[in-house]
Structures are given as structure tokens and as C-alpha cells.
Amino acid sequence: MCGIAGVVGFGGDCSRYRDILGEMVDSISHRGPDHNGVLFSDLACFGHVRLAIIDPERGQQPVGSESESNSMWMVFSGEIYNYVELAKDLEKTGYKGPCSSDTEVLYEGFKRWGVSFVKKLRGMFAIALWDPIQRKLWLMRDALGVKPLYFTEKDGLVAFGSEPKALLASGIASRRVSLSGLQTLLSVWPYKTADQRVFSDIEEVPGGEVLEFSASGRKNWSYWNLAQEQKELNYEEAVAETHTILEEVMTMQARSDVGVAFALSGGVDSTTLAFFHAEQQISQPLRTFSMGFTRPQLAFSPSAFRPDQDEPYIEIAVAALDSEHRHFSYDEEEVWEAVGLSLRSRDLPDTGDLDSSLLLFFQDIAGRGVKVCISGEGADELFGGYPWPQKDFDKREEFPWSGLLGLWPGVFKDEVRRGLNISKFETELYGKIRAEATQFLDAFGDNQQDRLESYLNLKVFLGGQLDRVDRASMANGIEVRVPFCDHVLVQHVWQLDMKHKKGDKAKQLLRDAAPQGVPMEIRTRAKASYPTLGTKMYQRKLEKAVIEMLADRDWMMAEWLDHGNIINAIEGKVMPSARPNVWMSRLLALHRWVKEYDPDFSDVF
């Protein structure tokens, strides 16, 4: 796992960015504490920071040479899990060089097979390639968009980086926010598509796409997308094939020269992955980690998303796995103090205790000498685990999670909401993505409501979840692997009849495809979402901070807020659809971001 940054000039000499490249690299040094490297020419500057996972003695980046004009340059972040199999393909072509790292295999593969080699990769990655002869730059990202990759095009230059902070550090990207960027922040954020930018100058490379830049402009092409045909498998066949693919995925994703650990929640997702690994890796003790709060009984109230607590199930899983386990508990003060760190890890408004507690969790895991952690992220999106409120399919005009997880519109005055067209923006965005889904809905004969929700979960909601995990883990120099986001597995499950996933219980297919050793209590456990602080003490902290924020007149949105409505909500006279710690956390995050990052809203007003 690593971080990448660079600048390429198509309109002339970009050597003036050599010093600036150092600032870009420094800004993402947390992503790669083991090594950093740079490569310069008159037209290109590439930088890399490395977290050494595969072959720590080799695999340094950038790859390429300043002195060889025919040498392709490459930097990449992530892991290529099938590099062993690809190395064998290289050997068949006569390649005699070392293939002990995925970096070497990736570089030689692109040299031999060109950019289309990306189709052969199974992994999570963000890659930049520069051909000094053709004077072309390619940026590409893994199929599901697990690893982030941002870029800016301006004045004949293309700058790229693993996080927005690298582009802001370059000076090439400004802090300007467009109207659509502001509408995104005030409505759907952080569950958005790659083409929804907040900073006007900073774009994202979409998952499954390659972007080609040259002096004549930019071209985009897609190398992967969800299939438009259904697999004709009965349920038993679907279970068997799912089990086989999961075994294969876990074999590949266990490859590491520094050992792996597991984030364990006591749910079927993380426990299933840990059991697959335990079956394959009997020579080394299994390390597992979990998190919660110091007074879980006070921080918990049953809901559709969290009907029970994790701790009893974690104990069952640990006993069955016989793992070396460590549980971390955090109190309200610790979580509160970490909120500012989560903002800086994201460069954009965070999600309050959801972000800060995860940041603390990875910080503690890193403190135990762990560099690689496997997580069950993506299983709910893939197998249908979220209990979203069901609304009439033909009348829905909003995302299933709207109102539950976002910024409550009622914090703004009516005239502000109307002036910014916040509701209209979300409705039109939902309509646009639903229209994109039509091609997939028409190709399948199963339940279209469930199929649409599956599409929305994979194409929109998952991106916000992956961003959150990436920033929290990489801020602490930890690589998180997400086997449920393997594109071969995703394609297989997507192509199955929806009734295979909608059995007697949500995620029935995964429950039945799990290894036999998974305890029945966990195999049948209902979905329990990531734990949040629901204590009265934490809510009082939020309420106090919101009231203090209302007194702050020195920020751009101060005059937009409906003070009366906000106070009424705090006092229980108005009931927002989102829980108190959700809508207040989002409002405070917006305030912190405006104050700390000083975004430029001149394009909006």
C-alpha cells in the first residue's frame, strides 16, 4: 500500500514543479512511512511513498529512468493480488527478470501488453503511467474504486495524487467550490459518484476506468462494468460457486510478506473471511482485533440497523477461531478529541464519531505492529444486507438512505434550501443514476426494486464507505484489504437471481457459502451496522458544540442556518429523520471544514 503524486506537462516545461512535488509527497507521507522516491524530467515529475508489504527489499517506486528516453514511468498504490499468476504469464513470454513483487510484475506487464493489461489485474490499485516517447499519461483505478485517485487538469498540466491534499499542496488545484459541489455537500455527501466533485478543480478517476492524457486532450474508456446478463444457476449451484470464489479470493488476498490481521465485528461478514483464512493458514496464529465503547450498554439502543451488540458475538468468534485477539474500547472524550484528525485525513467534511472511532481503531492496530488488516467492507452492498426503508418503486425520488445518514436539510432556512435547489439536486441525481441502472434492470427478470437497490449500493453507497476506510487506515499506515470488493466475486454475485440473496434472512447466500466452522449464532445473526456513540453524554457534547457554532458569525454559512429549527431539534420539539448524533455531527463537520480549509465559494455567489 502506498501513496502516489505527480505532475505532467503537455504545454511545455514542468521542471518548475520539482520542488512542489516534494510538498505533494510530504502531504501524503502517512500513506507510506517505509520509503519515498521521486523521478524527474522536463515534462514529468513522479513521486511515491511506500508501505512495504510485498517483497520489502524490492519493489521501490517510481519505476523508470530519467536517462532512458524509451523507459516507461510508473507509480502505483495498492496491491495486485494475482501477481503470482501474472508472473507465470510473463515467464511464458521469455521474461527472465525477477518477479518477486507485484510492482515488477505490473511494470513488465504494461511494457509487454500495453494499457489493456489492466484487464488482467485482480486487486485494489491506483496507477499512473507515463510514456515519454508517445508523451501520454494514463491514470487508472481498480474496478470497484477501492483505492483513491484524484487529478487536476489546468493550463497544459495534469497533476494527480492519492488524496485531495496532494493536489491542494501542488498549488495547481484551487480551493474553489462549484454550485454542484456545494449541493453535493449539503445533500448526498459522502455517498456520491466519482463524477461529483466538491473542489471544482479536483476530479476523481472512476473505478473501472482508464484516463488517457496527451497534448490533444483527454480520453476515457471503461475496462470493467457490471454485466447485463443473468447466470442461470439454481440455489445450490450459486452457493457452491460463491464458496469457491471466496476461497480463491482469500488465497490471493492473504499474500503478504508482513502477515495479516483481521478486523472482527462478530458479524457474518468478517467472521466468514477469518474462517476462510484460518482454514488456509494453519502454520501461523491468527490475529484479530475488534472495537467498541467503554460503556457499550449505555451506548446502545436497538434499531433495525443495530438490533444487538457486537461484544457477545466477538467472544463466540474468537473462541471458535482460537485467535490472538485484542479488543479496544473508547470513551466519549477520546472519540470527540479525534474528530479533528478525521477531518484532516479526508480533506472534506467527515462523518463524526463514525470516522474518528475508526481512526482510533486503526491507530491502535498499527501500534501492535500490524501493517495489513482484512475487513468485511462491501458485503452488505454485494449480498443485500442493509435494511433500507422500503418505498414504492415507481414513486421513489431519493436514495434509500436519504434522511437517515445525511445532513438534515432543516438546519438551513427555507429560502436557502430553495435558492440552492438542494432537494431538486438530489432528486435529479437520483433520477440520473436510476436511468443509468435501467439497462441493467431491463436485462434481468427478477425483482426490479431489489435489483435497483443493489445497483445503488454498489455504485453510490459503497464509494462513501470505501473512502472512509481508506482514509482512516492509511492515516495510520495500515493497508486494509476488502475481499468482498474483488471484481470477479462482485460480478458473480451481481449476475445471480436476486431471490438467491433474498432468502429467509438478509445475505442468505453468504451465510450458506461461509465455511462450516462459522458458529451458528453468528451465521444466523441479524445485520448489525458499525457501532456509533449513542450515549447521552456524547449527545450533550454535540449539542453544546452546535450551540457554540450558532454563536460563530465568522463563517460563510452562518447566515444560512435556521437557529430556531436547530434549537427545536435539540430540545426535541422537532424530530429530524436522522438520529441526533448523525445530523449534528454532519453540521459540525461542515463548520470545521469551512473554518479549517477555507474553501472559495466565489463561483457560487
C-alpha positions in Angstrom: 0.0 0.0 0.0 1.3 3.4 -0.9 0.6 6.9 -2.0 1.3 8.5 -5.3 1.6 12.0 -6.7 2.8 13.7 -9.9 2.7 16.4 -12.4 2.9 16.1 -16.2 3.2 19.0 -18.6 1.8 18.9 -22.1 2.2 22.6 -22.7 5.9 22.9 -22.0 8.5 22.6 -19.3 7.1 21.4 -15.9 10.5 21.2 -14.2 9.5 24.1 -12.0 7.3 21.7 -10.2 10.2 19.6 -8.8 10.2 21.4 -5.5 6.4 21.4 -5.4 6.4 17.6 -5.9 8.2 17.3 -2.6 5.4 19.1 -0.9 2.8 16.9 -2.6 4.7 13.8 -1.5 5.1 15.1 2.0 1.4 15.7 2.3 0.6 12.0 1.8 3.7 10.6 3.7 1.3 8.9 6.2 0.3 6.5 3.4 3.8 5.2 3.0 6.1 5.6 6.0 8.7 3.0 4.8 10.2 4.7 1.8 9.7 7.6 -0.6 11.0 8.3 -4.1 10.8 10.8 -6.9 11.6 10.8 -10.6 12.0 14.0 -12.7 12.3 15.0 -16.3 11.5 18.3 -18.1 7.9 17.0 -18.9 7.1 14.8 -15.9 7.6 14.6 -12.1 6.5 11.4 -10.3 6.5 10.8 -6.5 5.8 7.8 -4.4 5.6 6.9 -0.7 5.7 3.2 0.2 4.2 1.0 2.9 6.2 -2.2 2.2 4.0 -5.3 2.1 5.2 -7.5 -0.7 9.0 -8.1 -1.0 10.1 -5.2 1.3 13.6 -5.4 -0.1 12.5 -4.7 -3.7 9.6 -3.0 -5.4 10.7 0.6 -4.8 9.0 3.2 -6.8 8.8 5.3 -9.1 9.8 2.7 -11.7 11.6 4.1 -14.8 14.7 6.1 -15.6 15.4 9.7 -16.3 18.3 8.8 -18.6 16.5 6.3 -20.8 14.2 8.2 -23.1 12.3 5.0 -24.0 11.6 4.0 -20.4 8.0 3.9 -19.3 7.4 5.5 -15.9 5.1 4.0 -13.3 3.8 4.7 -9.8 1.0 2.8 -8.2 -0.8 2.5 -4.9 -2.4 -0.7 -3.7 -1.9 -4.4 -4.2 -2.1 -6.7 -7.2 -3.3 -9.9 -5.6 -2.8 -12.2 -8.7 0.7 -11.1 -9.3 2.0 -14.7 -8.8 -0.3 -15.9 -11.7 0.7 -12.9 -13.8 4.3 -13.6 -13.3 3.9 -17.0 -14.8 2.3 -15.4 -17.9 5.3 -13.1 -18.1 7.7 -16.1 -18.0 5.9 -17.7 -20.9 6.8 -14.6 -23.0 10.5 -15.2 -22.2 10.9 -12.6 -19.5 13.8 -13.7 -17.3 13.8 -10.9 -14.7 12.8 -11.1 -11.0 9.1 -11.4 -10.3 9.2 -11.3 -6.5 6.9 -8.2 -6.2 3.7 -7.0 -7.7 5.5 -3.8 -8.7 7.8 -5.6 -11.0 5.1 -7.8 -12.5 2.9 -4.8 -13.1 5.6 -2.7 -14.7 6.7 -5.5 -17.0 3.2 -6.4 -17.9 2.3 -2.9 -19.0 5.6 -2.8 -21.1 4.7 -6.0 -22.9 0.9 -5.8 -23.2 0.2 -2.2 -23.1 -2.5 -0.4 -21.1 -5.1 -3.1 -21.8 -3.0 -5.2 -19.3 -5.2 -3.6 -16.6 -8.0 -6.0 -17.6 -5.9 -8.9 -16.2 -5.4 -7.4 -12.8 -7.2 -8.5 -9.6 -6.5 -6.2 -6.8 -7.1 -2.7 -5.4 -5.0 -0.1 -7.2 -4.5 3.4 -8.5 -1.9 3.5 -11.3 -0.1 6.3 -13.2 1.9 5.5 -16.4 3.9 8.0 -18.4 5.3 7.2 -21.9 7.9 9.8 -22.7 8.1 8.8 -26.4 4.3 9.0 -27.1 4.1 11.8 -24.5 1.0 10.2 -23.0 -0.1 9.8 -19.4 -2.6 7.1 -18.2 -4.4 7.1 -14.9 -6.4 4.1 -13.9 -8.2 2.7 -10.9 -9.4 -0.7 -9.8 -12.8 -1.9 -10.8 -14.7 -1.0 -7.6 -12.7 2.1 -6.8 -11.2 0.8 -3.6 -8.0 2.9 -3.9 -8.5 6.6 -4.4 -7.0 8.6 -7.3 -7.6 12.3 -7.8 -6.4 14.6 -10.6 -6.4 18.2 -11.9 -6.2 19.5 -15.5 -5.1 23.1 -15.9 -3.0 25.2 -18.2 -1.5 22.3 -20.1 -0.7 20.4 -16.9 -2.1 17.3 -15.3 -1.5 16.7 -11.6 -2.5 13.6 -9.7 -2.5 12.3 -6.2 -3.9 9.7 -3.8 -5.7 12.3 -1.7 -7.1 15.8 -2.4 -4.4 17.3 -0.1 -1.7 16.4 -2.6 -3.4 18.4 -5.3 -4.1 21.3 -2.9 -0.4 21.2 -1.9 0.6 21.5 -5.6 -0.9 24.9 -6.0 -2.3 23.8 -9.3 -5.7 23.0 -7.8 -7.5 25.8 -6.2 -10.0 25.6 -3.3 -12.9 26.8 -5.4 -16.2 25.0 -4.8 -18.8 25.0 -7.6 -22.6 25.2 -7.0 -22.9 21.4 -7.7 -20.1 20.8 -5.3 -21.9 22.7 -2.6 -25.2 21.0 -3.4 -23.4 17.6 -3.1 -22.1 18.6 0.4 -25.5 19.7 1.6 -27.4 16.7 0.3 -25.9 13.3 -0.6 -22.4 13.6 0.8 -20.4 11.4 1.4 -22.3 8.8 -0.7 -21.6 10.1 -4.1 -20.3 9.0 -7.5 -16.8 9.7 -8.8 -18.0 12.5 -11.1 -19.4 14.5 -8.3 -16.6 16.8 -7.3 -16.6 19.2 -4.4 -13.5 21.3 -5.2 -14.1 22.5 -8.8 -10.5 21.7 -9.9 -10.2 18.2 -8.3 -11.7 15.2 -10.1 -11.7 11.5 -9.3 -10.7 8.7 -11.7 -13.9 6.5 -11.7 -13.5 2.9 -10.7 -13.0 0.5 -13.7 -11.8 3.3 -16.0 -8.6 4.4 -17.7 -8.0 8.1 -18.5 -5.5 8.9 -21.3 -4.0 12.4 -21.4 -2.0 13.9 -24.3 -1.3 17.2 -25.9 -4.5 16.7 -27.9 -6.7 16.2 -24.9 -8.2 13.5 -22.7 -9.9 10.2 -23.5 -11.8 8.0 -21.1 -12.5 4.3 -21.6 -14.1 1.7 -19.3 -12.4 -1.6 -18.9 -14.9 -3.1 -16.4 -18.6 -2.8 -15.5 -21.4 -4.8 -14.1 -22.6 -7.5 -16.6 -26.0 -7.2 -18.2 -26.9 -10.9 -18.3 -28.1 -13.2 -15.6 -26.4 -16.5 -14.5 -28.8 -19.5 -14.8 -27.8 -21.3 -11.6 -30.0 -22.9 -9.0 -29.5 -22.0 -5.4 -27.2 -24.9 -4.5 -25.0 -24.2 -7.5 -24.9 -20.5 -6.6 -23.8 -21.3 -3.0 -21.1 -23.7 -4.2 -19.7 -21.3 -6.8 -19.8 -18.4 -4.3 -17.9 -20.5 -1.7 -15.3 -21.5 -4.4 -14.7 -17.9 -5.5 -14.4 -16.7 -1.9 -11.8 -19.4 -1.2 -9.8 -18.2 -4.2 -10.1 -14.5 -3.2 -8.9 -15.2 0.3 -5.9 -17.2 -1.0 -4.9 -14.3 -3.1 -5.5 -11.6 -0.6 -3.6 -13.4 2.2 -0.4 -12.9 0.2 1.8 -10.7 2.3 5.4 -10.7 3.5 4.5 -9.0 6.7 1.5 -11.1 7.9 -2.2 -10.1 8.0 -4.7 -9.5 10.8 -8.5 -9.3 10.8 -10.9 -6.6 11.9 -13.6 -8.7 13.6 -17.1 -7.4 14.5 -18.7 -10.7 15.4 -20.9 -10.5 12.2 -21.1 -13.0 9.4 -19.0 -10.9 7.0 -15.8 -10.5 9.0 -16.1 -13.9 10.6 -16.5 -15.7 7.3 -13.3 -14.1 5.9 -11.4 -15.0 9.1 -12.5 -18.6 8.9 -11.5 -18.9 5.2 -8.1 -17.6 6.2 -7.9 -19.9 9.2 -8.6 -22.9 7.0 -5.8 -21.9 4.6 -3.1 -20.6 7.1 -2.7 -23.2 9.9 1.1 -22.5 10.4 0.7 -19.0 11.9 -1.5 -17.8 14.7 -4.5 -15.8 13.6 -4.6 -12.2 14.9 -7.9 -10.5 15.3 -8.9 -7.1 16.5 -12.2 -5.5 17.5 -13.5 -2.2 18.8 -16.3 -0.8 20.9 -17.1 1.7 23.6 -16.2 1.8 27.3 -19.9 1.6 28.3 -21.5 -0.5 25.5 -24.7 -1.0 27.4 -25.1 2.8 27.6 -24.0 3.5 24.1 -26.6 1.1 22.6 -30.2 1.2 21.8 -31.7 -1.5 19.5 -32.7 -0.5 15.9 -33.3 -2.0 12.5 -29.7 -1.3 11.7 -28.2 -2.5 15.0 -30.5 -4.9 16.8 -27.9 -6.2 19.2 -24.3 -5.5 20.5 -21.1 -6.9 19.0 -19.2 -8.0 22.1 -21.0 -11.3 22.8 -20.6 -12.4 19.2 -17.0 -11.3 19.1 -16.3 -13.6 22.0 -18.0 -16.5 20.2 -16.0 -15.9 17.0 -12.7 -15.6 18.9 -13.3 -18.8 20.8 -14.1 -20.7 17.5 -11.2 -19.2 15.7 -8.8 -19.6 18.6 -7.2 -16.3 17.5 -4.9 -14.0 19.3 -7.4 -11.2 20.0 -7.3 -7.7 21.2 -10.4 -5.6 21.9 -10.1 -1.8 22.1 -12.7 0.3 23.9 -13.0 4.1 23.6 -14.9 6.6 25.7 -16.7 9.7 24.6 -13.8 12.1 25.2 -11.3 10.0 23.1 -13.7 9.8 20.2 -14.5 13.6 20.5 -10.8 14.5 20.5 -10.1 12.5 17.4 -12.8 14.2 15.2 -10.4 16.9 14.0 -7.9 14.2 12.9 -10.6 12.5 10.8 -11.4 15.8 9.0 -7.7 16.2 8.0 -7.5 12.6 6.9 -10.4 13.2 4.5 -9.8 16.9 3.4 -13.6 17.1 3.3 -16.4 17.0 5.9 -16.2 13.8 7.9 -18.9 11.7 9.5 -18.2 12.5 13.1 -17.8 9.6 15.5 -18.1 7.1 12.6 -14.8 8.4 11.3 -13.0 9.3 14.5 -13.6 6.0 16.2 -12.4 4.1 13.1 -9.3 6.3 13.1 -8.6 5.4 16.7 -9.1 1.7 15.9 -6.6 1.6 13.2 -4.2 3.7 15.2 -4.3 1.1 18.0 -3.9 -1.8 15.5 -0.9 0.0 14.0 0.5 0.3 17.5 0.6 -3.5 17.7 2.9 -3.8 14.7 0.2 -4.6 12.1 0.5 -3.4 8.5 -2.2 -5.4 6.8 -5.8 -5.8 8.0 -8.6 -7.6 6.3 -12.1 -6.2 6.6 -15.6 -7.3 5.7 -16.4 -4.0 3.9 -18.6 -4.4 0.9 -20.5 -7.5 1.9 -23.8 -5.6 2.7 -23.7 -3.8 -0.6 -23.0 -7.0 -2.5 -25.2 -9.5 -0.7 -28.1 -7.2 0.3 -27.5 -6.6 4.0 -28.9 -3.1 4.5 -32.5 -2.8 5.9 -33.2 0.4 3.9 -36.8 1.6 4.3 -38.9 0.2 1.5 -40.8 2.7 -0.6 -42.9 2.2 -3.6 -40.6 1.6 -6.5 -42.3 3.8 -9.0 -42.7 6.8 -6.7 -39.2 6.9 -5.0 -37.3 10.1 -5.8 -34.4 9.8 -3.3 -31.7 7.3 -2.4 -32.8 4.6 0.1 -30.5 6.0 2.8 -31.6 9.6 2.3 -32.7 11.3 5.5 -31.1 8.6 7.7 -27.4 9.3 7.2 -27.0 12.7 5.7 -27.1 16.4 6.8 -30.7 17.3 7.9 -32.0 19.9 5.4 -33.9 21.6 8.3 -30.7 23.1 9.6 -31.0 25.7 6.7 -33.5 28.4 6.3 -36.3 27.7 3.8 -35.1 30.4 1.4 -31.6 28.9 1.4 -32.8 25.5 0.6 -34.9 26.9 -2.2 -32.1 29.1 -3.5 -29.6 26.3 -3.6 -32.1 23.8 -5.0 -30.8 21.2 -2.6 -33.9 18.9 -2.8 -34.1 19.3 -6.6 -30.3 18.5 -6.9 -30.7 15.2 -5.0 -33.9 14.2 -6.9 -32.2 14.9 -10.3 -29.0 13.0 -9.2 -31.1 10.0 -8.1 -33.0 10.1 -11.4 -29.8 10.2 -13.4 -28.3 7.2 -11.6 -31.6 5.3 -11.8 -31.7 6.0 -15.5 -28.2 4.5 -15.8 -29.4 1.5 -13.9 -32.2 0.9 -16.4 -30.0 -1.0 -18.8 -29.3 -3.5 -16.0 -32.8 -3.6 -14.7 -34.1 -4.4 -18.2 -31.6 -7.2 -18.7 -32.8 -9.1 -15.6 -36.2 -10.6 -15.0 -36.0 -10.6 -11.2 -37.3 -8.2 -8.6 -36.5 -4.8 -10.0 -36.8 -3.0 -6.7 -34.1 -5.2 -5.2 -32.0 -5.0 -8.3 -32.1 -1.2 -8.3 -31.2 -1.1 -4.6 -28.3 -3.4 -5.3 -27.1 -1.2 -8.1 -27.3 1.9 -5.9 -25.5 0.2 -3.1 -22.6 -0.9 -5.3 -22.4 2.3 -7.5 -23.0 5.0 -4.9 -23.1 3.9 -1.3 -20.1 1.7 -1.4 -17.9 4.5 -2.6 -18.5 6.5 0.6 -17.8 3.5 2.8 -14.5 2.7 1.0 -13.3 6.4 1.2 -13.9 6.3 5.0 -12.0 3.1 5.5 -9.1 4.2 3.2 -8.5 7.5 4.9 -8.8 6.1 8.5 -6.5 3.2 7.8 -3.9 5.0 5.6 -3.7 7.9 8.1 -2.1 5.3 10.4 0.0 3.5 7.8 -2.3 0.4 7.6 -3.4 -1.4 4.4 -6.9 -2.6 4.6 -7.9 -5.3 2.2 -11.6 -5.8 1.3 -12.1 -9.3 -0.3 -15.8 -8.7 -0.9 -14.8 -6.0 -3.4 -13.0 -8.4 -5.6 -14.5 -7.7 -9.0 -14.7 -11.4 -10.0 -16.8 -12.1 -6.9 -18.9 -9.0 -7.4 -19.6 -9.9 -11.0 -20.6 -13.4 -10.0 -23.0 -12.3 -7.2 -24.4 -9.5 -9.3 -25.4 -11.9 -12.1 -27.3 -14.2 -9.8 -31.1 -14.1 -9.4 -32.0 -11.7 -6.7 -34.0 -14.3 -4.9 -30.8 -16.2 -4.2 -29.7 -13.3 -2.0 -33.2 -12.5 -0.6 -33.8 -15.8 1.2 -35.1 -16.4 4.7 -32.6 -13.9 6.0 -30.7 -11.0 4.5 -27.4 -12.2 3.0 -28.7 -15.8 3.0 -26.3 -16.6 0.1 -23.3 -15.5 2.1 -24.4 -17.3 5.2 -24.8 -20.6 3.3 -21.5 -20.1 1.4 -19.5 -19.5 4.6 -17.1 -22.2 5.9 -18.7 -24.9 8.0 -16.8 -23.7 11.1 -18.6 -20.4 11.4 -20.7 -20.7 14.6 -24.4 -20.9 14.1 -25.0 -18.0 16.4 -23.0 -15.8 14.0 -24.2 -17.5 10.8 -27.8 -16.6 11.8 -27.1 -13.2 13.4 -29.0 -10.2 12.0 -27.2 -7.3 10.4 -25.6 -5.0 12.9 -24.1 -1.8 11.5 -20.8 -0.2 12.6 -21.2 0.9 16.3 -21.8 4.6 17.0 -21.8 6.5 20.2 -25.4 6.8 21.3 -24.7 7.9 24.9 -26.5 10.9 26.4 -23.0 12.2 27.4 -21.8 12.3 23.7 -25.1 13.8 22.6 -24.7 16.6 25.1 -21.2 17.2 23.7 -22.7 17.6 20.3 -25.5 19.8 21.4 -23.1 22.1 23.3 -20.8 22.3 20.2 -23.8 23.1 17.9 -24.9 25.9 20.2 -21.4 27.3 20.2 -21.3 27.1 16.5 -24.5 29.0 16.2 -22.8 31.9 18.0 -20.0 31.9 15.5 -20.8 34.5 12.8 -17.4 34.4 11.2 -18.0 31.7 8.5 -19.7 31.7 5.2 -22.8 29.7 6.1 -23.5 31.5 9.4 -26.5 33.4 7.9 -27.9 30.3 6.2 -28.7 28.4 9.4 -32.2 28.3 10.8 -31.3 28.8 14.5 -34.9 28.3 15.7 -35.3 25.0 13.9 -31.9 23.7 15.2 -32.7 24.6 18.8 -36.1 23.0 18.5 -34.5 19.8 17.2 -32.0 19.8 20.1 -34.9 20.3 22.6 -37.0 17.5 21.0 -39.7 19.8 19.6 -38.7 18.8 16.0 -37.8 15.3 15.1 -35.3 15.0 12.1 -35.3 11.7 10.3 -31.6 11.2 11.1 -30.5 10.3 14.6 -29.2 13.3 16.7 -25.6 12.2 16.6 -25.8 11.9 12.7 -27.3 15.3 11.8 -25.4 17.2 14.4 -22.1 15.5 13.5 -22.6 16.4 9.9 -23.4 20.0 10.6 -20.3 20.4 12.9 -18.1 18.7 10.3 -19.3 21.2 7.7 -18.4 24.1 10.1 -15.0 22.6 10.9 -14.2 22.1 7.2 -15.1 25.7 6.2 -13.1 27.1 9.0 -10.0 25.0 8.5 -9.9 24.5 4.7 -11.2 28.0 3.8 -13.0 26.9 0.6 -13.6 29.5 -2.1 -17.3 29.9 -2.8 -16.9 32.8 -5.2 -18.2 30.7 -8.1 -21.5 30.1 -6.2 -22.3 33.7 -5.3 
